[in-house]
Amino acid sequence: MELLKNIILVIISPRVGWEDVSQSSIPTGKIMANAFLPLLAVLAISAFVPMVYDSTLTLSKSLLSAIVQFASYFFTYFISSYMLSVFYPELVKTKTALDRLNDYILYNLIYLVLLSIAGNILPIEFAPVFFLMLYMPWIAYRGVEYLGVAKKKVTKFVIIASVMMLLLPLVISFLLNLFIK
C-alpha cells in the first residue's frame, strides 16, 4: 500500500512524492517485483486491446507488439541504470546510493509505462498522452535531491536521465521491430 501511495505521490506531486520515497524504506527489489514488472505485464496485455477496434490487427501482430513493448521498458531500466552509474559514479559509491539511483529510474519508468498503457487502451492517437511524457523530466528534476546530485550537475543530470528514459524505449522498440520484420 505504501508503494502505491509513493507512486501516486511521485506522479501527482513530485516534490512531496520524492520526500515520501526517501522516508520509506521500500527495497528496490520490492518496487521492481510489486510495481514495475506487474505494470509491464499489464502493458503487454494492453497491446492486445487495439484488436477490439482495429480489424487489421492479428493475434501475431499484437503478440509481437506486446513483446516489444515489454522488452523496451525492461531493457531501458537496466541500460539506464548502467549508463547513469557510468556517467555519474559518485551516485553509486555505496549500496544505498545505487539502490536510490535504481529507485529513481523505476519510479520515472513506472510513470512512462502507465502512459504507454493509456496509449494502448485509447482507440485513437490521443495527443495529451504524448504531451504528458514531457512531465517525466519534471518528476526527474524533483527527484535529484533524493539522489543527492551536486547542485552544479543537476541540469545536466536531469537532461541526460530524462532523454535516456524517454528515448531508450523508442530506440529499443525500433531496433526490435527491425529484427522482427
Z-matrix of the N, CA and C atoms (Angstrom, degrees):
N
C 1 1.446
C 2 1.523 1 110.56
N 3 1.329 2 115.85 1 -39.00
C 4 1.457 3 120.10 2 179.21
C 5 1.534 4 110.70 3 -65.47
N 6 1.328 5 116.20 4 -35.16
C 7 1.464 6 120.78 5 178.54
C 8 1.529 7 110.62 6 -64.01
N 9 1.326 8 116.64 7 -44.99
C 10 1.461 9 120.88 8 178.38
C 11 1.529 10 110.59 9 -62.08
N 12 1.323 11 116.50 10 -41.68
C 13 1.465 12 121.37 11 178.04
C 14 1.528 13 110.10 12 -60.93
N 15 1.333 14 116.81 13 -43.15
C 16 1.465 15 120.45 14 179.18
C 17 1.524 16 111.65 15 -62.80
N 18 1.332 17 116.53 16 -43.41
C 19 1.466 18 120.45 17 179.99
C 20 1.522 19 110.23 18 -61.04
N 21 1.318 20 116.21 19 -47.91
C 22 1.468 21 120.82 20 -179.16
C 23 1.527 22 110.74 21 -62.69
N 24 1.335 23 117.07 22 -43.63
C 25 1.463 24 120.10 23 -179.73
C 26 1.526 25 112.34 24 -66.19
N 27 1.334 26 117.12 25 -39.68
C 28 1.469 27 119.85 26 179.07
C 29 1.524 28 109.93 27 -62.28
N 30 1.330 29 116.92 28 -35.52
C 31 1.458 30 120.36 29 -179.68
C 32 1.529 31 111.48 30 -77.21
N 33 1.315 32 116.90 31 -46.77
C 34 1.472 33 120.60 32 -174.92
C 35 1.529 34 112.18 33 -76.30
N 36 1.309 35 116.35 34 -45.62
C 37 1.465 36 121.24 35 -179.71
C 38 1.528 37 108.18 36 -136.92
N 39 1.326 38 117.04 37 87.19
C 40 1.464 39 119.62 38 -173.57
C 41 1.528 40 115.03 39 -54.91
N 42 1.319 41 118.15 40 -39.40
C 43 1.470 42 119.30 41 -179.31
C 44 1.523 43 110.90 42 -61.22
N 45 1.330 44 116.06 43 -50.13
C 46 1.467 45 120.99 44 179.36
C 47 1.524 46 110.15 45 -66.50
N 48 1.318 47 116.05 46 -39.87
C 49 1.459 48 120.48 47 -179.37
C 50 1.513 49 112.76 48 -61.33
N 51 1.334 50 116.72 49 -45.00
C 52 1.462 51 119.32 50 179.94
C 53 1.527 52 111.38 51 -68.62
N 54 1.333 53 116.85 52 -31.51
C 55 1.469 54 119.23 53 174.51
C 56 1.524 55 109.92 54 -64.10
N 57 1.330 56 116.42 55 -42.78
C 58 1.469 57 120.80 56 177.92
C 59 1.523 58 111.09 57 -64.41
N 60 1.323 59 117.06 58 -42.18
C 61 1.465 60 120.81 59 178.31
C 62 1.517 61 109.25 60 -60.39
N 63 1.329 62 116.74 61 -41.04
C 64 1.459 63 121.52 62 -179.89
C 65 1.530 64 111.59 63 -63.73
N 66 1.333 65 116.16 64 -37.57
C 67 1.461 66 119.91 65 -178.30
C 68 1.523 67 112.88 66 -79.29
N 69 1.322 68 116.63 67 -29.71
C 70 1.466 69 119.22 68 179.04
C 71 1.526 70 108.47 69 -80.75
N 72 1.272 71 115.54 70 154.19
C 73 1.470 72 119.20 71 -178.36
C 74 1.526 73 110.10 72 -117.04
N 75 1.317 74 115.49 73 53.14
C 76 1.461 75 120.12 74 179.37
C 77 1.527 76 107.71 75 -82.13
N 78 1.325 77 117.75 76 120.92
C 79 1.466 78 119.91 77 -179.52
C 80 1.529 79 111.83 78 -64.92
N 81 1.310 80 115.60 79 150.74
C 82 1.459 81 121.82 80 -179.57
C 83 1.524 82 111.03 81 -56.92
N 84 1.315 83 116.56 82 -41.35
C 85 1.468 84 120.44 83 179.32
C 86 1.516 85 112.23 84 -60.13
N 87 1.322 86 116.82 85 -35.83
C 88 1.459 87 120.59 86 179.09
C 89 1.533 88 110.75 87 -70.56
N 90 1.324 89 116.92 88 -38.36
C 91 1.468 90 120.32 89 176.97
C 92 1.522 91 109.16 90 -63.26
N 93 1.327 92 115.02 91 -42.62
C 94 1.465 93 119.71 92 -179.83
C 95 1.528 94 110.40 93 -65.48
N 96 1.320 95 117.00 94 -48.52
C 97 1.470 96 121.06 95 -174.66
C 98 1.524 97 113.84 96 -74.89
N 99 1.318 98 117.98 97 -33.54
C 100 1.464 99 120.65 98 -174.60
C 101 1.525 100 114.57 99 -100.57
N 102 1.339 101 117.28 100 -9.56
C 103 1.468 102 118.49 101 -179.38
C 104 1.527 103 111.98 102 -132.07
N 105 1.319 104 117.18 103 -58.34
C 106 1.457 105 120.00 104 -172.23
C 107 1.534 106 112.65 105 -66.13
N 108 1.317 107 118.02 106 -52.80
C 109 1.468 108 120.06 107 -178.54
C 110 1.530 109 112.60 108 -65.84
N 111 1.346 110 120.00 109 -41.93
C 112 1.473 111 118.36 110 174.82
C 113 1.527 112 112.64 111 -61.45
N 114 1.332 113 116.98 112 -37.37
C 115 1.468 114 119.02 113 177.18
C 116 1.521 115 111.20 114 -67.18
N 117 1.319 116 117.42 115 -35.09
C 118 1.463 117 119.80 116 175.36
C 119 1.524 118 110.55 117 -64.79
N 120 1.326 119 116.73 118 -36.75
C 121 1.468 120 120.14 119 176.56
C 122 1.528 121 110.34 120 -65.13
N 123 1.317 122 116.86 121 -42.13
C 124 1.471 123 120.66 122 177.07
C 125 1.531 124 109.86 123 -64.10
N 126 1.322 125 116.99 124 -38.88
C 127 1.465 126 120.81 125 176.67
C 128 1.529 127 110.31 126 -60.45
N 129 1.313 128 116.32 127 -44.96
C 130 1.468 129 119.92 128 179.42
C 131 1.532 130 110.62 129 -63.50
N 132 1.306 131 117.00 130 -42.15
C 133 1.472 132 120.40 131 178.78
C 134 1.531 133 110.30 132 -65.92
N 135 1.319 134 116.50 133 -37.86
C 136 1.470 135 119.54 134 -179.25
C 137 1.530 136 112.11 135 -67.32
N 138 1.317 137 117.40 136 -15.98
C 139 1.471 138 120.45 137 177.09
C 140 1.528 139 111.45 138 -67.56
N 141 1.333 140 116.49 139 -16.59
C 142 1.461 141 120.49 140 178.35
C 143 1.532 142 112.17 141 -88.11
N 144 1.314 143 118.27 142 -16.25
C 145 1.465 144 122.35 143 -178.27
C 146 1.528 145 112.36 144 -58.85
N 147 1.334 146 119.90 145 -41.08
C 148 1.474 147 118.70 146 -179.94
C 149 1.534 148 114.22 147 -59.04
N 150 1.317 149 117.64 148 -17.95
C 151 1.469 150 119.97 149 176.27
C 152 1.528 151 111.22 150 -62.31
N 153 1.323 152 116.76 151 -25.64
C 154 1.461 153 121.71 152 -178.95
C 155 1.527 154 111.24 153 -67.12
N 156 1.315 155 117.06 154 -41.07
C 157 1.460 156 120.47 155 -175.15
C 158 1.536 157 114.03 156 -111.53
N 159 1.318 158 118.81 157 -1.01
C 160 1.468 159 121.87 158 177.57
C 161 1.524 160 108.60 159 -125.65
N 162 1.314 161 115.74 160 103.47
C 163 1.466 162 120.55 161 -175.30
C 164 1.528 163 112.96 162 -71.61
N 165 1.326 164 118.32 163 -12.35
C 166 1.465 165 120.55 164 179.39
C 167 1.524 166 112.59 165 -79.59
N 168 1.328 167 116.82 166 -16.13
C 169 1.462 168 120.07 167 -179.81
C 170 1.526 169 110.65 168 -79.97
N 171 1.306 170 114.72 169 135.93
C 172 1.460 171 120.32 170 176.77
C 173 1.522 172 108.81 171 -105.56
N 174 1.295 173 115.39 172 168.78
C 175 1.460 174 120.55 173 178.27
C 176 1.528 175 110.49 174 -61.71
N 177 1.327 176 116.77 175 -41.09
C 178 1.464 177 119.55 176 -178.61
C 179 1.529 178 111.46 177 -66.74
N 180 1.335 179 118.13 178 -38.90
C 181 1.466 180 120.74 179 177.31
C 182 1.526 181 110.94 180 -64.84
N 183 1.307 182 115.71 181 -41.02
C 184 1.467 183 119.83 182 179.18
C 185 1.525 184 111.08 183 -67.62
N 186 1.315 185 116.56 184 -38.27
C 187 1.472 186 120.36 185 178.00
C 188 1.525 187 110.17 186 -64.07
N 189 1.312 188 117.50 187 -43.94
C 190 1.464 189 120.47 188 177.65
C 191 1.521 190 110.73 189 -63.87
N 192 1.310 191 116.87 190 -40.22
C 193 1.461 192 120.66 191 176.79
C 194 1.527 193 110.96 192 -61.56
N 195 1.321 194 116.54 193 -42.10
C 196 1.467 195 120.93 194 179.06
C 197 1.529 196 110.86 195 -62.09
N 198 1.310 197 116.40 196 -43.79
C 199 1.475 198 120.71 197 -179.76
C 200 1.524 199 110.32 198 -64.92
N 201 1.320 200 116.14 199 -44.81
C 202 1.468 201 120.57 200 -178.68
C 203 1.530 202 110.47 201 -63.61
N 204 1.326 203 117.39 202 -44.44
C 205 1.463 204 119.96 203 -179.26
C 206 1.521 205 111.38 204 -64.89
N 207 1.324 206 116.63 205 -43.90
C 208 1.464 207 120.56 206 177.93
C 209 1.519 208 110.08 207 -59.91
N 210 1.326 209 116.23 208 -51.12
C 211 1.470 210 121.43 209 -176.13
C 212 1.518 211 112.21 210 -63.87
N 213 1.333 212 116.89 211 -36.39
C 214 1.466 213 118.69 212 -176.80
C 215 1.525 214 111.67 213 -62.73
N 216 1.320 215 117.86 214 -43.36
C 217 1.466 216 119.49 215 179.25
C 218 1.533 217 111.79 216 -78.09
N 219 1.312 218 116.87 217 -34.61
C 220 1.462 219 121.21 218 178.91
C 221 1.531 220 109.94 219 -60.52
N 222 1.317 221 116.30 220 -49.19
C 223 1.462 222 119.73 221 -179.35
C 224 1.522 223 111.91 222 -73.37
N 225 1.317 224 117.39 223 -29.09
C 226 1.462 225 120.37 224 176.83
C 227 1.520 226 110.81 225 -59.27
N 228 1.324 227 116.56 226 -39.81
C 229 1.466 228 119.81 227 179.29
C 230 1.528 229 110.48 228 -59.16
N 231 1.311 230 117.11 229 -50.16
C 232 1.459 231 120.61 230 -175.73
C 233 1.528 232 112.18 231 -70.29
N 234 1.314 233 116.91 232 -39.99
C 235 1.467 234 120.33 233 178.80
C 236 1.526 235 110.21 234 -66.37
N 237 1.330 236 116.65 235 -43.67
C 238 1.471 237 120.62 236 179.48
C 239 1.523 238 110.56 237 -62.78
N 240 1.301 239 116.56 238 -43.76
C 241 1.462 240 120.53 239 179.45
C 242 1.524 241 110.34 240 -60.13
N 243 1.309 242 116.54 241 -46.42
C 244 1.463 243 120.66 242 -179.50
C 245 1.531 244 110.94 243 -65.20
N 246 1.334 245 116.40 244 -49.48
C 247 1.465 246 120.26 245 -175.64
C 248 1.532 247 112.01 246 -64.65
N 249 1.320 248 117.39 247 -42.71
C 250 1.461 249 118.99 248 179.61
C 251 1.525 250 111.43 249 -67.59
N 252 1.327 251 117.06 250 -33.84
C 253 1.472 252 118.71 251 177.26
C 254 1.523 253 111.21 252 -71.02
N 255 1.334 254 117.71 253 -27.62
C 256 1.466 255 120.82 254 175.57
C 257 1.525 256 110.38 255 -75.49
N 258 1.340 257 117.26 256 -46.37
C 259 1.463 258 121.12 257 -179.21
C 260 1.528 259 112.43 258 -68.10
N 261 1.325 260 116.68 259 -32.58
C 262 1.460 261 122.05 260 -176.57
C 263 1.528 262 110.38 261 -128.81
N 264 1.331 263 117.54 262 71.76
C 265 1.469 264 119.94 263 -177.66
C 266 1.533 265 113.34 264 -63.07
N 267 1.326 266 116.54 265 -22.48
C 268 1.466 267 119.00 266 178.51
C 269 1.527 268 112.14 267 -67.69
N 270 1.337 269 117.31 268 -17.81
C 271 1.462 270 120.97 269 179.68
C 272 1.522 271 112.80 270 -84.36
N 273 1.316 272 117.66 271 -8.12
C 274 1.467 273 119.98 272 -176.13
C 275 1.525 274 112.06 273 -127.95
N 276 1.319 275 116.60 274 30.29
C 277 1.464 276 120.57 275 -178.74
C 278 1.525 277 112.57 276 -68.20
N 279 1.323 278 116.45 277 -29.57
C 280 1.464 279 120.10 278 -179.96
C 281 1.525 280 109.35 279 -123.70
N 282 1.314 281 116.07 280 166.33
C 283 1.469 282 121.29 281 178.21
C 284 1.526 283 110.03 282 -62.65
N 285 1.324 284 117.09 283 -39.39
C 286 1.460 285 121.47 284 179.40
C 287 1.524 286 110.62 285 -64.12
N 288 1.324 287 116.87 286 -41.72
C 289 1.466 288 120.54 287 179.63
C 290 1.529 289 110.57 288 -65.67
N 291 1.328 290 117.34 289 -39.82
C 292 1.459 291 120.92 290 177.24
C 293 1.525 292 110.73 291 -64.40
N 294 1.327 293 116.45 292 -41.46
C 295 1.468 294 120.24 293 177.19
C 296 1.527 295 110.91 294 -62.70
N 297 1.314 296 117.53 295 -39.41
C 298 1.466 297 120.75 296 178.04
C 299 1.524 298 110.94 297 -63.87
N 300 1.331 299 116.97 298 -41.87
C 301 1.464 300 120.25 299 177.99
C 302 1.529 301 110.27 300 -62.42
N 303 1.320 302 116.76 301 -44.21
C 304 1.464 303 120.16 302 179.34
C 305 1.529 304 111.83 303 -65.96
N 306 1.325 305 117.35 304 -37.86
C 307 1.469 306 120.45 305 175.47
C 308 1.525 307 110.27 306 -62.49
N 309 1.311 308 115.70 307 -43.48
C 310 1.468 309 122.43 308 178.88
C 311 1.531 310 110.13 309 -56.76
N 312 1.311 311 116.31 310 -47.51
C 313 1.463 312 121.33 311 179.78
C 314 1.527 313 110.05 312 -65.07
N 315 1.327 314 117.35 313 -44.39
C 316 1.470 315 120.77 314 -178.53
C 317 1.516 316 112.13 315 -61.36
N 318 1.319 317 118.23 316 -46.72
C 319 1.468 318 119.96 317 -178.47
C 320 1.529 319 111.11 318 -63.55
N 321 1.324 320 116.90 319 -39.72
C 322 1.465 321 119.67 320 177.52
C 323 1.528 322 111.14 321 -66.22
N 324 1.325 323 117.25 322 -42.07
C 325 1.461 324 120.38 323 179.42
C 326 1.525 325 111.90 324 -69.16
N 327 1.308 326 117.93 325 -33.15
C 328 1.464 327 120.77 326 177.08
C 329 1.530 328 109.27 327 -59.66
N 330 1.323 329 116.80 328 -41.96
C 331 1.462 330 120.32 329 177.47
C 332 1.533 331 110.81 330 -60.71
N 333 1.320 332 116.62 331 -44.82
C 334 1.465 333 120.31 332 -179.84
C 335 1.524 334 111.93 333 -66.52
N 336 1.325 335 117.14 334 -36.88
C 337 1.469 336 120.57 335 177.87
C 338 1.531 337 109.94 336 -65.13
N 339 1.319 338 117.15 337 -40.98
C 340 1.469 339 120.21 338 177.32
C 341 1.529 340 111.20 339 -60.46
N 342 1.318 341 116.56 340 -39.92
C 343 1.469 342 119.72 341 176.75
C 344 1.530 343 111.27 342 -66.15
N 345 1.308 344 117.04 343 -38.18
C 346 1.472 345 120.36 344 178.49
C 347 1.521 346 111.27 345 -66.23
N 348 1.320 347 116.58 346 -37.83
C 349 1.471 348 120.36 347 175.96
C 350 1.527 349 109.43 348 -61.62
N 351 1.333 350 116.04 349 -45.58
C 352 1.468 351 119.48 350 178.23
C 353 1.527 352 110.62 351 -60.83
N 354 1.318 353 117.38 352 -40.21
C 355 1.456 354 121.16 353 178.07
C 356 1.519 355 112.82 354 -63.58
N 357 1.330 356 116.81 355 -35.35
C 358 1.471 357 120.83 356 178.01
C 359 1.527 358 111.68 357 -70.79
N 360 1.299 359 116.88 358 -36.41
C 361 1.464 360 121.34 359 -173.93
C 362 1.527 361 111.92 360 -77.87
N 363 1.322 362 116.68 361 -34.84
C 364 1.462 363 119.76 362 -177.67
C 365 1.530 364 110.42 363 -70.92
N 366 1.330 365 117.01 364 137.57
C 367 1.465 366 120.06 365 -175.82
C 368 1.532 367 114.70 366 -75.46
N 369 1.316 368 117.54 367 -9.99
C 370 1.462 369 120.55 368 179.68
C 371 1.520 370 108.48 369 -130.69
N 372 1.336 371 116.15 370 163.31
C 373 1.463 372 120.69 371 172.45
C 374 1.523 373 106.79 372 -69.34
N 375 1.302 374 117.02 373 107.54
C 376 1.461 375 122.38 374 -175.70
C 377 1.525 376 108.40 375 -99.37
N 378 1.324 377 116.76 376 107.35
C 379 1.466 378 122.99 377 -173.45
C 380 1.534 379 113.91 378 -54.15
N 381 1.331 380 119.85 379 -40.97
C 382 1.467 381 118.18 380 -179.92
C 383 1.535 382 113.89 381 -57.86
N 384 1.318 383 117.66 382 -28.86
C 385 1.466 384 119.29 383 177.69
C 386 1.527 385 109.67 384 -62.68
N 387 1.325 386 116.24 385 -40.78
C 388 1.466 387 119.85 386 179.14
C 389 1.525 388 111.19 387 -70.22
N 390 1.322 389 117.05 388 -38.21
C 391 1.457 390 119.69 389 178.23
C 392 1.525 391 111.80 390 -68.22
N 393 1.331 392 116.87 391 -30.83
C 394 1.464 393 120.03 392 178.02
C 395 1.532 394 111.76 393 -65.71
N 396 1.322 395 116.92 394 -20.69
C 397 1.466 396 119.63 395 175.71
C 398 1.533 397 110.54 396 -64.55
N 399 1.323 398 116.09 397 -27.15
C 400 1.458 399 120.08 398 178.79
C 401 1.528 400 112.25 399 -73.09
N 402 1.314 401 116.97 400 -8.42
C 403 1.463 402 121.71 401 175.26
C 404 1.532 403 110.63 402 -78.53
N 405 1.324 404 116.91 403 -22.50
C 406 1.463 405 120.61 404 -178.79
C 407 1.530 406 112.42 405 -58.73
N 408 1.341 407 120.16 406 -41.64
C 409 1.469 408 117.92 407 176.69
C 410 1.537 409 113.25 408 -60.15
N 411 1.333 410 117.38 409 -30.97
C 412 1.467 411 119.75 410 176.15
C 413 1.525 412 110.17 411 -67.14
N 414 1.321 413 116.32 412 -42.84
C 415 1.469 414 120.18 413 176.18
C 416 1.526 415 109.31 414 -60.11
N 417 1.339 416 115.78 415 -43.17
C 418 1.466 417 120.69 416 179.04
C 419 1.530 418 111.17 417 -63.73
N 420 1.322 419 116.15 418 -41.57
C 421 1.465 420 120.12 419 -179.95
C 422 1.525 421 111.27 420 -62.12
N 423 1.325 422 116.21 421 -43.55
C 424 1.464 423 119.61 422 -178.51
C 425 1.530 424 112.07 423 -69.50
N 426 1.335 425 116.87 424 -15.48
C 427 1.456 426 120.27 425 -179.20
C 428 1.520 427 115.06 426 -92.32
N 429 1.323 428 117.98 427 -1.78
C 430 1.467 429 119.13 428 -177.48
C 431 1.532 430 112.33 429 -67.77
N 432 1.318 431 117.48 430 -29.68
C 433 1.474 432 119.21 431 175.69
C 434 1.521 433 110.12 432 -65.40
N 435 1.323 434 116.67 433 -37.36
C 436 1.463 435 122.11 434 177.30
C 437 1.524 436 110.12 435 -59.41
N 438 1.330 437 116.54 436 -37.66
C 439 1.456 438 120.99 437 -179.83
C 440 1.520 439 112.87 438 -81.41
N 441 1.305 440 116.61 439 -27.81
C 442 1.457 441 120.30 440 -177.09
C 443 1.520 442 112.52 441 82.87
N 444 1.320 443 116.62 442 35.87
C 445 1.464 444 120.97 443 177.62
C 446 1.527 445 108.63 444 -70.65
N 447 1.327 446 116.03 445 136.31
C 448 1.471 447 120.61 446 178.62
C 449 1.526 448 109.63 447 -59.96
N 450 1.337 449 115.99 448 141.20
C 451 1.470 450 121.15 449 -175.27
C 452 1.526 451 112.82 450 -55.25
N 453 1.325 452 117.75 451 -36.85
C 454 1.463 453 119.89 452 -177.63
C 455 1.532 454 112.15 453 -73.67
N 456 1.337 455 117.73 454 -13.27
C 457 1.461 456 121.33 455 -178.30
C 458 1.528 457 113.32 456 -107.57
N 459 1.319 458 117.86 457 0.94
C 460 1.462 459 121.84 458 -173.47
C 461 1.528 460 112.07 459 -59.79
N 462 1.321 461 117.27 460 -51.03
C 463 1.467 462 120.53 461 -176.53
C 464 1.522 463 111.04 462 -60.61
N 465 1.304 464 116.31 463 -48.54
C 466 1.469 465 120.93 464 -179.60
C 467 1.530 466 110.46 465 -62.31
N 468 1.320 467 116.77 466 -43.05
C 469 1.459 468 120.41 467 -179.66
C 470 1.519 469 111.21 468 -62.90
N 471 1.321 470 117.33 469 -46.66
C 472 1.465 471 120.97 470 -178.50
C 473 1.524 472 110.37 471 -62.89
N 474 1.322 473 117.15 472 -41.20
C 475 1.462 474 120.08 473 179.05
C 476 1.519 475 110.89 474 -63.96
N 477 1.322 476 116.95 475 -47.74
C 478 1.467 477 120.45 476 -179.30
C 479 1.526 478 110.71 477 -63.70
N 480 1.326 479 117.40 478 -47.87
C 481 1.468 480 120.83 479 -178.26
C 482 1.526 481 111.11 480 -64.12
N 483 1.318 482 117.20 481 -43.33
C 484 1.466 483 120.69 482 -178.40
C 485 1.523 484 111.68 483 -66.45
N 486 1.319 485 116.01 484 -47.79
C 487 1.462 486 119.28 485 179.65
C 488 1.524 487 109.94 486 -60.69
N 489 1.318 488 115.58 487 -41.74
C 490 1.459 489 119.70 488 179.93
C 491 1.531 490 111.37 489 -61.79
N 492 1.331 491 116.83 490 -47.66
C 493 1.467 492 119.53 491 -176.77
C 494 1.528 493 112.88 492 -74.53
N 495 1.323 494 117.63 493 -25.26
C 496 1.461 495 120.30 494 177.41
C 497 1.532 496 112.03 495 -82.31
N 498 1.323 497 116.79 496 -39.04
C 499 1.461 498 119.89 497 -173.74
C 500 1.523 499 114.66 498 -90.86
N 501 1.318 500 117.94 499 -31.68
C 502 1.469 501 119.23 500 -178.21
C 503 1.526 502 113.31 501 -56.72
N 504 1.341 503 120.27 502 -44.19
C 505 1.469 504 117.91 503 177.69
C 506 1.527 505 112.43 504 -60.47
N 507 1.330 506 116.26 505 -36.94
C 508 1.461 507 119.88 506 179.04
C 509 1.525 508 111.31 507 -68.09
N 510 1.314 509 116.61 508 -43.27
C 511 1.465 510 120.91 509 -180.00
C 512 1.523 511 110.33 510 -65.78
N 513 1.323 512 116.94 511 -44.87
C 514 1.465 513 120.30 512 179.72
C 515 1.521 514 110.35 513 -63.95
N 516 1.326 515 117.28 514 -42.36
C 517 1.471 516 120.42 515 176.91
C 518 1.523 517 110.81 516 -60.03
N 519 1.316 518 116.14 517 -45.01
C 520 1.461 519 120.76 518 179.49
C 521 1.536 520 110.98 519 -59.71
N 522 1.330 521 116.09 520 -47.28
C 523 1.470 522 120.10 521 -179.47
C 524 1.529 523 111.56 522 -64.58
N 525 1.311 524 117.19 523 -43.26
C 526 1.467 525 119.68 524 178.84
C 527 1.520 526 111.31 525 -64.13
N 528 1.322 527 116.75 526 -39.56
C 529 1.474 528 119.82 527 177.89
C 530 1.526 529 111.22 528 -65.75
N 531 1.328 530 117.37 529 -32.37
C 532 1.459 531 120.49 530 175.64
C 533 1.529 532 111.47 531 -63.26
N 534 1.322 533 115.04 532 -43.07
C 535 1.464 534 120.15 533 -178.84
C 536 1.538 535 111.55 534 -70.39
N 537 1.312 536 115.71 535 -32.54
C 538 1.464 537 120.02 536 -177.56
C 539 1.528 538 111.14 537 -72.03
N 540 1.317 539 116.32 538 -38.68
C 541 1.475 540 119.65 539 -175.92
C 542 1.468 541 111.78 540 -86.95
